[in-house]
Amino acid sequence: MTWGIPTDTFLEIHVALSLIGIVSGLVVLYGLLTGHALGGWTALFLGTTILTSVTGFPLPPFGLDPPRVVGIISLVLLAAAVAAHSIFHLGGAWRWIYVVTALMAPYLNCFVGVIQAFGKIPALHALAPTGSEPPFLVAQIALLGLFLVFGFVSVRKFHPAA
């Protein structure tokens, strides 16, 4: 049991939140790239991505491990994104702080998604059974490169109306 919910069900909720966070994060990313603030999508993205990180902590195995470190980093980034968006209303430097932190959070979810895909999809697992083989590294480097490009473009393009 995890928080009074069977652990298998809790894990399914965690994965569903992750997938909703990734999809809504990609929609928000599209808004950043096109210079549009997408209020409802942004709220969905921030909420589900925060819940994704929070619900990852009580899942086994327990202890401070790489997934929990990613969760901590994600929560710090999301706190900055929420503050930039909801408290400082994207004013001044908070605009680019929001863009950077709002991009890093879905990047981390996608980063974990690539790890999970190579661990759980048989065809990908066969290509990189230990997660240190070239196909896995190429996938992670390509993902990072893509988000870096998105970040540079978004910082230049995203200027929502006051």
Buried (B, 14 or more C-beta within 10 A) or exposed (E): EBEEBEEEEBBEBBBBBBBBBBBBBBBBBBBBBEEBBBEEBBBBBBBBBBBBBBBBBBBEEEEEEEBBEBBEBBBBBBEBBBBBBEEBEBEEEBBBBBBBBBBBBBBBBBBBBBBBBBEEEEEBBEBBEEEEEEEBEEBBEEBEEEBEEBBEBBBEBBEBEE
